[in-house]
Amino acid sequence: SCPLDKLDIICKFQQTYHQPKPLNNHRVYTEPYSYIILHKPTQSELTEHTAAWPRAVHHVKKRGKHSICQVCCQDGKLSRVIFSKGKTDPALYKGVRKMHLGDLLPVEVVSPDTSNREE
């Protein structure tokens, strides 16, 4: 199940466009779009690499030298991932900053294990 169902949030984004040349009146239009899942593919239908990749569910927050991305993981949980410029591969860091809503993030999100912590 989708974790956003419980929050009453719809996965949506906007796309801006210009009209084709014959009708062009130099106006920019914005249309809203949303995702509708018609068929959920089985594990065998997905490629081995992208099956575990999380998907961006909110716009990436770009800060000075880090980016914050909220993603939906394979287990259906939402996670917030922070990519810092100094500690992240440069190609991945640039890719994260250019991500759009709904894009797959080519990483495996591992939540911190709190069961082994000493008190």
Order of alpha helices (4+ residues) and beta strands (2+ residues): beta-beta-beta-beta-beta-beta-alpha
